[in-house]
């Protein structure tokens, strides 16, 4: 870019990940300042209206929100109507990626293995044999994820989420792997090794006992396959700029869990970690994402 535009960094939102979004957004704003990208204008928001969005200062928008409203389509639809360049995918891709049921259907169509599952609407019960994972269809950061080993545990977890559409998914006991994608290119893979149990919300954002191994010891063919799966799904969903694709690996092979269209930017976050291993520190990463937003607005990037 020949000039330095003002950049609005949006954070907060009405979703369960409000506090994490504040941390991510603050990190992005500080990184853009360090990269000398121009005037940086942080905005802590809730569920804003189209008119309120239009009143926010900034020539380009970097929305660092996580969850169904901020990451799953509603905000992206408003950003499209606003007309200013913005970082991240459009509303159609955001809605599909946030819908774990639909994303898994598309993965299956592409030949990407994903654990068996069933979709439950409020009031429905599950017939899947435990162990199973019970989770909302449209949430992130392992919010309300329950690993259940008996039918009574499964049913209790379902009853606690009676107001949501629910995904009941076959439990896979395997290694946790994630593939970051930046500008349609894969970043170094990371293996996540929680100290105990599930890599849940607490492990992601509040504890420091998780080990992250960049470029884990895997056969070259498997690494290539996971990268190919990640790119295929990202492209099929129409995702742009950035995303992170999560897998489990057991003796039968890799299993897709989900795809995230606005990964975190906290000190524990995986996509910035992968970018750093690729030689791209956070200020340069954030600057490149702003450049991608401008390029997309000009029609030069998918």
Secondary structure, 3 states (H helix, E strand, C coil): CCCCCCEEEEEECCCCCHHHHHHHHHHHHHHHHHCCCCCEEEEEECCCCHHHHHHCCCCEEEECCCCCCCCCCHHHHHHHHHCCEECCCCHHHHHHHHCHHHHHHHHHHCCCCECCEEEECCCCCCCCCCCEEEEECCCCCCCCCEEECCHHHHHHHHHHCCCCCEEEEECCCCEEEEEEEECCEECCCEEEECCCCCCCHHHHHCCCCCEEEECCCCCHHHHHHHHHHHHHHHHHHCCCCEEEEEEEEECCEEEEEEEECCCCCCCCCHHHHHHHHCCCCHHHHHHHHHHHHHHHHCCCCC
